[in-house]
């Protein structure tokens, strides 16, 4: 938060609705000087007066408080006010105070400065406020949520470590499992999402394999650590063999019907597909909310690793071997 004194437009913003839904938004603009703390104090003191004179705008469709909380994560707290800001010619990162108004009365006040807040104050619509450090705050920027950085921390760092250590089978397992995950994030737990996601977003022409071939390779590799899925054994799909090394565009052809899959080219194709998919989430509110809901279910090394002491009384901890 800035301590420099400067004059700027600041905004008292209102989320207006009942206990269940937000139906309108409101805005009152002020010109104020002083540091950020002074300006926020001014906005807080002006809430009741500004609520009476604020311009109000109906939402196209009511939004629940819970949906608003989810869509606001990843530094999208001001999403409902985008059209309002265009009308009042606001700068890209305005200083604002957001006040939920429930049944005509201010209920919660939460200061939001885009790209600055790590504590999320959630309007629940019942007079309570839930303060927590959101794991997504680490990836919040002034442009929104840095999903590539999130995926890099949770998936691609491990994939690259295994690949560089020449553990290609394990790296392949993680990459195929990641496609499972991102397909779930996009479409939910529905049949065929792995293949559909690749068909929708990935260009596999440089890799020389099809989504269905990758799906069958995924089935055999993840479940049995071999390349012979049922479809492969029945001759319906060619077996895939991952390889690495050589020129980036190197392709190999097997003599017995097998296909060789260049791991580096596949990794690049998946990364490009992720970029295309992310752009659709950024422009679609419903997809963004679904992404947040589903990502909360994803386990991660950084968020779930725990050292377990099995014998606190004796001071012994689990080592994986019998020390008796």
N, C-alpha and C positions, 0 to 999 in steps of 0.2 A: 504494500500500500504506500503510495507516495506521500511524502511529508512536505513537498514543495508547494508554495502558495501560487495558485493561478486561477483565473476566471474561466469557467466552462459551463456548458449546459449539463445539468444533472436531472435525474428522473425518478420521481416517485411512481412506482408501478404497482398495479393492483390486480390480483387474481380474484375474481368475484364469482361466488356461487353459493351452493348450499352444503350440507354435510357430505354429500356424495360427489357432486360434480361442479366443475368450473364452467360457467356459461358465458362470462364476459371477461374482458381485460380492460384496465383503465390506465391512464397516464396523465401526469401533471409535470410540466417542465419548469425548471427554475434556472436562473443564471446565478452562480454563486462563486465566491473566491474562498481562499483559505486552503488548508491541506485536506486530504481525503477524510480524515477523522472529523474535521469541522463540517464538511459537506454532508457526511452521513448523519451527524448529530442534527444538522438543520433539517434533513429529510425526515428523520424520526419525529422531530418536534412538529413537523408539518403534516403528518399522516392524516389526522382527523379533519383538518381544514381542507387538505388536498382531495380527500375522498369525496367531498361535496362538489368540488368544482372540476374534478378530473373528467377528461374525455373518455367515454366508454364505447367499447366496440364488442359486438356479439361474436362469439366463435361460430364457425361454420357448423360445428357439431360439439355438443358438450363433451368435456374430457374429465375423467375421474381424477381425483387427487393422486391415486396410486399410479395411474398411467403417466401423469405429469411428472411424478418423482422419477419414474424409470426413464422417461425421455430426456429428463434434465441431467442425467448422469453423463459423465464424459464431457462436461463443459458445454451443455446445451440448455442451460437454465433459462435462457431468454428466448427460446424457440417460439413460444406463443406470442411474443411481442415483435417479431420480425416485420410484419406489415405496419405495425404502429410506428416503429422506428423509421421506416421509409417515409411515412407521412410527416413526421416531425424532423426529418433530415438529421437523424442522430449519427454520431461517429461510429466506427466499427466496434470500439470497446467502451461503451458509455458507463459512467458511474451511476449505479442504480441502487434503489432500495425496493425490494419486492415485499409486499404485504398481502397475504391472503385475507380476503373479506368473506366471511361465512355468515350467511343470513343477516347481512347488513352490518356486521361488526368486525373490526380488525381482530384477527386471531393469532397470527404469528408474524414476526418480522424477521427477514433473513437478508443480510447484506450479500450481494453478489458482485464480484469484480471479475470479469472474464479472464481466465487464465491464471488467477491468483488464489482462489480458495481451495483448501484441502479438506476442510471440515464441511460436510454436507448437512444442511439443516432442512429437514423434510416436512412439509406441511401435510399432516395426516387427515385434516378435516374434522378432528375431534378435540382440538385444544391441546394436544400433546405435541412434543417436538422431539424427534429422534436425531441425536448428534452422533455421528460415527465417522471414522476415517474410511473412506471408500477406496478399495483397491484400485479403482479406475482413476482416482485423482492423480496417481503417478504418471498417467498417460494423457492427462488433459493439457491441451495447448490453447492458445488464443484462436486457433482454427478449428478446434473441436478435439475429439478423441483420436489419438495417434494409434489406430488399430494395427498398422504394420509393426510398430514397436512392441505392442502388446503380444502379437503373434510371434515376433522374433524372440521375446523373452520366454514365452510359454512353449514354443515348439521348435523354431528354426535354429536356435543356438544349440540345442541338443542334437538335432539332425546334422548340423555342420560339424559338431565335435566328433560324432560317430563316423561321419564320412572321412574327415581328415585323419582319423585314427585307423582308417582302412577297415572299419566294421560296416561294410556295405549292406549286409543283410539286415542288421539292426537299424541302420539309417533308413533303409527302404521300408521297414515295418513302421517306423515313426512317421515317415512321409505319407504313406498310404493311410495310416490312422488319422493323420491331420486332415486328409481329404474327407474322411468320415466325419470328423468334427465340424469342419466348416460347412459341409453339406447339411448337417444337423442344425447349425446356427442359422442357415439360410431358410431351410424348409421344414425343420422339425423332424421328429422321428417317424418318417414315412418311408414306405417301401420304394426302393429305387433311387433314393436321393443322391447316392454316390455318383451313379452314372448320369443322372439328370443334371447335377451341378457341373460336372465336367463338360457335358454337352452344351450347357448354357454359357459357361464363362471361359472355358479353356480351349486354346488352339493347340492341338496335339500333332499337327501336321509335321512339325520339325522333329518331333520325337518318333513318329512313325508307328504309333500304337493307337488303339481305339479305347474309348472309355470302358467298353465291355471287357476288353482284354485286361485292362488294369483292374477292373472289379474282380474278375476271376483270379488274377494274380494276388490280389489283396486277400481273397478268401483262403487260398491255399497257403499263402505266406504267413498270415496272422494266426490261422488256426492250427496249421500243421508244420510250418516252416519247410514247405516244399513248393514245387511249382505245378503240382498236378491236382488241380481242382476237379470236381466231377465233370464239369463242362470240358475241361482239357482232356480227361480220360475218355470222354465220349466223342472226342474229335470235333466238337462244336466251336472251340476257341483255341487259338494257338498258345502254347506255353510261352511265358516271358522269362528272360534271363537278364537281370540287371548287370550293367558293367560300368566301369568308370575309367578315365584315362584317355589319352590320345587327343586329337584335335576336337574342339567343341562340337563340330558338326559331323563327327565320325559316326557312321552307322554300320552295324554288323548284321549279317544275314546267316541264319543257321541252315545246315544241310538237311535237317530232319524235320522241318516244319516249325522249329522254334523261332521266336523273335527275340532279338537282343534290344534291350531298352537302355538308352544312355541316361544314367542317373542325373547327370548335370543338366541335360536338356529338359528332363521331366521336372526337376526342381524349379528351373526357370519358368517353365510353362505354368506350373502351379502358382508361383509367385505372381505372374502376370494376371492369372485368372482371379486371384485374391484381390488385386487392385481394381479390376472391373467390378467385382462383386461389392467391394466397399463403396464404390461410387454410387451404386444403386441404393445402398443403405442410407447414405448421406442425403439423398434426395427423396426418401420415402419414410415418413414418420412411423408408419406401422412396422416396417421392416426394422427400423432402429429399435423400437420398443421390444420386438421379438428377439433381436440380437442380444439386448441387455438381459432379458429374462433368461435366455438360454445360456448365456455366458456365465451367469451366476451359478450354474450347475456344473461348470467345467472345473476339474481339479487341476492343480498346477504345482510344480515343484516348489515355487516360491511362496505359495499360499497354504500348502497342506503338509509340508515336511515337518515332522515332529520327532524329537528324540525321546524315546519312551524308557523310563526307569522302571524296571519290573520288580525290583526289590529295594524299595526306599528304606526299609528298616535296616537292612544290612549294608546299605550303600552300594550294592552291586547293581550294575546295569547290564542290559542285554548285549552280548557280544557275538552271538551266533554259534557259540561252541560251549561244550560242557566243561565248566571249570571246577567241578567237584573233585 
